[in-house]
Amino acid sequence: MRESKGTQPAGKSAGGVRERAAARKNPGQLVGSELVARLQADAGNRAVAAMMDGTVQRHVSPTLDAEVGTEPGTGTGTPAPAGPDYAALAKQIQNAIEGLGTNEAAVYSALRQCGRDATKIAALSAVYVTLTGRTLEADIRGDFSGDELKLALSLITPPSRQELIETQMRSTDSGKWALEVIANNSITVDWEYTGTGSFHQGGKIFLNKTTPVVGSAIAMMHEAQHALTFKSGKAADAAKLTRAAFVTAKIADEAEAVVRAIEGAGPMAKAGADIAGSGLTAGLIKQYQDAHAAEVKKLKDADPALSDAVAAAKARTTIRDGKVTNWFHDGTFVTSTGPITYSEHYGKIWDGVHVAPTTPAGLPTTNPSPVINA
């Protein structure tokens, strides 16, 4: 919270305020960026070097354009990465923080220019150290507290893998549906699973950390279907069903999960996203979309009064229970934890429940994300 002038602001260290005040009174002891830049402009770098003899400089190295110049031969620094005017932003933050009051809005405004991009945040932080001799994070922690501190720190922290995946999911209706399923059913997610593949098991979703963000977002749509089936008590029970009935029920759930994933991946791919790692390909998505469109046309031709929404829903069921289901039997899809066909995978799970106790351990118990059988 900003304090009125003449009072010690909450969160600001008295030592830091005294140090800055002393620097302003006796710049010969602690040289700041403005003084260096002024001397360079008036008399050149040699004058700065002479003046610096016997003084303490606040800079790690001369990297600001104002200190080293941008034309050939005027300096030795390396230009900051292309993007915002980091020198101006650093100065804006310095002015907002130094003194007896803190202009939080000015700090937030400057930090937002980096868009939580790791490269831009690093560039701004480096320029800020050069300008002030202090780290950006340390100054923020020294001048902010409570929710204001939390907001400021979030602006200099790149988004987590979970945030990136959830942002991608929110770009499609299928992704939004999956996020609602996860939230409404208290489904736990391991966003950086280090084992093999991505899968659902016992109400928890495991996303392999090596899978790209978009691919993980699509996998989440798939696995959310399995998690919902489990949480709703509708999961096929190997102990109560025949082997054939169990495999059929599990693959039916897989087919619905794949359609959910395709319904999310289609718009993402159309928007230019790379769907690598999702278990789907552009060709497979097109097969589904073409088959669905053809089925909608067939239904509308047979009954012109049929609404578009009803025709689309009927076509979805037909293609899911036919074409998509067959992908799990014909080897188009194999498990990301195998690779084996889903008929084999779920058959082994059933066997693990019904075979004699002497059967070796290690039989599968998961709902793995599918991958194309190359």
Secondary structure, DSSP 8 states (H G I E B T S, - for coil): ----TTS--TT--HHHHHHHHHHHH-TTTEE-HHHHHHHHHHH-HHHHHHHHTTSEES-SS--SHHHH-SSTTS-------SSS-HHHHHHHHHHHHSSSS--HHHHHHHHHTTTT-HHHHHHHHHHHHHHHSS-HHHHHHHH--HHHHHHHHHHTS---HHHHHHHHHTTSHHHHHHHHHHHHTT-EEEEEE-SSS-EEETTEEEEETTS-HHHHHHHHHHHHHHHHHHHTT-S--TTTS-HHHHHHHHHHHHHHHHHHHHHHHHHHHHTT---TTSS--HHHHHHHHHHHHHHHHHHHHH-TTS-HHHHHHHHHHHHIIIIIHHHTTTTSEEETTS---HHHHHHHHHHHHHS-TTS-S-----EE-EEE--
